[in-house]
């Protein structure tokens, strides 16, 4: 169950991050193409790919760790794991 929820969280975070990155690229390459100096193109591309890969991994890691402690979304932190 924990693996399934983690994979779903990763997929949702990857999808939303990819959509945001896509619109940022369209904005920077479209009519606002001159906003970014040419010297920053490589760094911007590297940071964008880093965000698209790292943000979903952080979300998946957080979900994985939350489920490994026995705290489930519908459960209060004070209750602890079910017995």
N, C-alpha and C positions, 0 to 999 in steps of 0.2 A: 504494500500500500504506500509505504514511504517513497519508494522509487517512482511509482506512478505519479504521485502528487508532485514530486520534485521535477520530473520530466514535463509535466503540464505547466508548472511555474516557469521552467526554463523556456518552453515554447512560447508562452504568453509574453514573457519579457523580451525574448528575441524578436518576436513579431512586432511588438510596440516600439522597440528600439530601432529596428530596421525601418519602420515607417517614418519615424522621426528623422533618422539619418537621411532617408531618401528625400524628404521634403527640404531638409537643410542643403543637400547637394543640388536639388533643383533650384532653390533660391540663389545659391552662390554661383551656379553656372548659367542661369537665365539672364534676365535683364539687369541683375545686380552682379554680373560677372566681374566688374572692375572693383568691387568692394574689397576683395582679398588681394593683397600684393602677391606677385608671382613667387617671391621668395618663400612664402608660407604655404604654397600648394602641397608640397610633400609632407610637411609636418601636419597640416590639416587632414590630409588623407590618412596618415598613420594614426592620428588621434581618433578619427572617426571609426576606423576599423577596430581600434583598441576598445572604444566605447561599445561598439556593436558586439564584441566578443566578451568583454569583461562584465558589463552590467548584467546580462543574463546569468553569468556564472555566479556573481554575487547573490543574485536573487535565489538561484537554485541552492547555493550553499546555505543560505539562511533558512530556507524551507527544510532542507535536509537536517540541519542541526535542530530546528524546532521540533521536528517529528522524532528525532533521536532522543530527546529529553522526555518524551511522553506527553508533551503539551500539544493538544490538538486545538484547532481553531474554535471549536464550540465549548471549550473547557476553560475554566478560570485558572489562573496561575497558582492560586492558593489551594486548589483541590488536589493537585498532584496526579500521578498516573492512576488509571482505574484499577481496582483490585478485584 
